[in-house]
Structure formats: structure tokens, C-alpha cells
């Protein structure tokens, strides 16, 4: 499917990605790296995170002591999953010769503030589950969409990190 719309899976630079893949198949040590981010407290519940040359600010809603001026860190997790799955959908559609004229992924997660506020020790402070819904405008078959969904989930770093409980550790240093 081709579109006259500016939204098209063909705008993804799949050639560069394929060249990177070919290079890494020949040079597996070049595939290893790391990301990092630094979060600086700005006062109250506000913080600014920098990753590479990008910044994002976070805050809490007013009932939790914040000013509700920026995205909540829990919403940021949902956004990270949704955006990673979006990239996967576009990539795997492009690889299959499928195109979309519209794609929207909504990630939803229920929470119970009794865990976060330490009211009930049996309640998690985080989400109880994550789910996502996809709205896509395409001529692709249901079978193709199922293939794309499975491939996007399988190749998504965020989906993997959430589903497979990535170990987390921390170290405190005085300044």
C-alpha cells in the first residue's frame, strides 16, 4: 500500500538499518554498547533527565505533591513502551512491504496508590499490569498484522526489559 500522506512506513531509513545489521553480523563486538541518562532534581517533585543531547522533565500530579507541569515517571514508562513498539511496527511493516497511513499505540496500566503511599504493604507501588491497544490504517491482512505484532514484541528492547525483569542495582556516593 502506498499513500499520498506524509505518514508512511517507507520514511524509515531501512537501508541504513540493514547496513548496520550486516556490519554487526560481520563484527559482533561492535554491537555492544550502553545508554545512560542523568536525572537532576529541580525541587519539589520535578526533575530533568538528560540522555545524549535530549532532555525531558518529569513531575508528579498535584495530589501527590507535585505541580503537574510535566509527565509523571510512570507515564514515561508507558511512553517508552509505546514508542518502542511503534518503531518495531514501522520497521517490521517496512521489511514486509506493508505500509500504514496511520498507526497509534495506547499503553494502559492500572495502579493502586496504596502501595506507593505505603498504606498497604501487600500492594505494589508500581503497575499491576501493562496492556496496549493498536489502531492501524492499512490494507495489510490480519495475518500480516499478527506477524508484525509478534516481530515488534520480540525485537522491542522496552518490551523485553519490562517482560523479563531486567536486574537493577544502585550505588550511593556523597557529593
Legacy VTK file of the C-alpha trace (Angstrom):
# vtk DataFile Version 3.0
C-alpha trace
ASCII
DATASET POLYDATA
POINTS 175 float
0.000 0.000 0.000
1.377 3.412 -0.884
-0.084 6.611 0.381
-0.122 10.215 -0.673
0.017 11.014 3.017
3.339 12.015 4.586
2.844 9.190 7.074
4.342 6.089 5.543
6.473 3.212 6.756
8.748 3.946 3.807
10.045 7.083 5.550
12.030 4.828 7.901
15.642 4.598 6.722
15.574 0.817 6.427
18.673 0.778 4.184
20.867 2.252 6.918
19.406 -0.183 9.446
20.115 -3.113 7.095
23.684 -1.869 6.548
24.162 -1.671 10.316
22.791 -5.199 10.699
25.142 -6.537 8.018
28.118 -4.797 9.654
27.247 -6.224 13.080
26.846 -9.727 11.689
30.449 -9.474 10.480
31.707 -7.577 13.562
29.724 -8.792 16.610
31.880 -6.880 19.117
30.732 -3.619 17.528
27.164 -4.457 18.606
27.906 -3.923 22.287
27.317 -0.561 23.896
25.282 1.170 26.551
22.881 4.017 27.022
22.917 6.295 30.023
20.838 9.127 31.335
21.325 11.591 34.153
18.424 12.911 36.179
18.836 16.126 38.179
16.362 17.076 40.862
14.869 20.546 40.244
12.957 20.931 43.513
9.643 19.590 44.734
8.744 16.560 42.629
10.329 17.973 39.478
13.389 16.584 37.735
15.156 16.940 34.405
16.665 13.933 32.671
19.333 14.265 30.011
20.183 11.447 27.615
22.676 12.208 24.848
21.586 15.705 23.695
17.934 15.308 24.693
16.088 16.371 27.828
12.754 15.530 29.365
11.235 16.914 32.524
9.116 14.942 34.968
6.775 15.886 37.781
4.037 14.388 39.910
0.335 15.238 39.802
-0.746 17.781 42.430
-2.459 15.168 44.703
0.988 13.557 45.093
2.756 16.794 45.996
3.866 17.865 42.525
2.883 20.785 40.336
1.616 18.589 37.463
3.711 20.574 34.968
5.379 17.615 33.240
4.906 13.929 32.518
4.862 11.557 35.508
7.692 8.971 35.571
5.117 6.152 35.415
3.626 7.717 32.288
7.147 7.924 30.900
7.441 4.136 31.213
4.212 3.756 29.232
5.511 6.207 26.626
8.796 4.306 26.358
6.973 1.043 25.711
4.534 2.621 23.246
7.227 4.428 21.284
9.477 1.358 21.149
6.603 -0.803 19.887
5.746 1.895 17.328
9.278 1.783 15.926
9.042 -2.015 15.806
5.721 -1.914 13.974
7.029 0.501 11.356
10.284 -1.440 10.947
8.646 -4.834 10.538
5.947 -3.460 8.261
8.631 -1.886 6.079
10.597 -5.161 5.960
7.442 -6.948 4.779
6.491 -4.354 2.180
3.470 -3.293 4.258
2.580 0.365 4.697
0.383 2.280 7.144
-1.216 5.659 6.697
-1.905 5.850 10.428
-0.639 3.972 13.490
-1.473 4.672 17.118
-0.478 2.593 20.146
-2.094 3.317 23.506
-0.439 1.753 26.546
-2.532 1.480 29.696
-1.613 0.346 33.183
-3.703 0.301 36.348
-2.123 1.322 39.624
-3.103 1.448 43.279
-1.669 4.400 45.220
-1.894 2.457 48.481
1.389 0.765 47.510
3.218 3.968 46.575
1.951 5.774 49.688
2.830 2.767 51.906
-0.747 2.355 53.103
-0.887 -1.372 52.315
2.303 -3.452 52.209
0.529 -6.097 50.102
0.004 -3.620 47.241
2.810 -2.986 44.746
3.928 0.642 44.335
4.136 0.076 40.579
1.741 -1.072 37.901
-0.180 -4.299 38.327
-0.058 -4.996 34.590
0.548 -3.326 31.243
-1.599 -3.631 28.146
-1.625 -1.927 24.799
-4.105 -1.325 22.004
-3.160 -0.657 18.410
-5.140 1.323 15.869
-3.741 0.976 12.369
-4.962 2.172 8.986
-3.624 -0.207 6.364
-4.525 -2.575 3.564
-2.442 -5.331 5.207
-4.102 -8.645 6.001
-4.833 -9.746 9.574
-2.128 -12.397 9.156
0.438 -9.745 8.206
-0.583 -7.583 11.160
-0.224 -10.551 13.531
3.262 -11.239 12.127
4.210 -7.590 12.566
2.906 -7.546 16.142
4.828 -10.681 17.113
8.037 -9.405 15.468
7.671 -5.966 17.086
7.241 -7.523 20.538
10.110 -9.972 20.016
12.534 -7.254 18.895
11.479 -4.477 21.277
14.121 -3.669 23.913
11.483 -1.986 26.131
9.070 -4.924 25.835
11.933 -7.264 26.739
13.125 -5.141 29.681
9.631 -4.989 31.164
8.588 -8.574 30.500
11.833 -10.214 31.607
12.563 -8.291 34.806
15.919 -6.727 33.975
18.119 -6.703 37.108
18.576 -3.277 38.674
21.316 -2.214 41.084
22.266 1.075 42.673
25.212 2.780 44.327
25.156 5.896 46.523
28.023 8.427 46.582
28.135 11.581 48.675
28.991 14.817 46.903
LINES 1 176
175 0 1 2 3 4 5 6 7 8 9 10 11 12 13 14 15 16 17 18 19 20 21 22 23 24 25 26 27 28 29 30 31 32 33 34 35 36 37 38 39 40 41 42 43 44 45 46 47 48 49 50 51 52 53 54 55 56 57 58 59 60 61 62 63 64 65 66 67 68 69 70 71 72 73 74 75 76 77 78 79 80 81 82 83 84 85 86 87 88 89 90 91 92 93 94 95 96 97 98 99 100 101 102 103 104 105 106 107 108 109 110 111 112 113 114 115 116 117 118 119 120 121 122 123 124 125 126 127 128 129 130 131 132 133 134 135 136 137 138 139 140 141 142 143 144 145 146 147 148 149 150 151 152 153 154 155 156 157 158 159 160 161 162 163 164 165 166 167 168 169 170 171 172 173 174
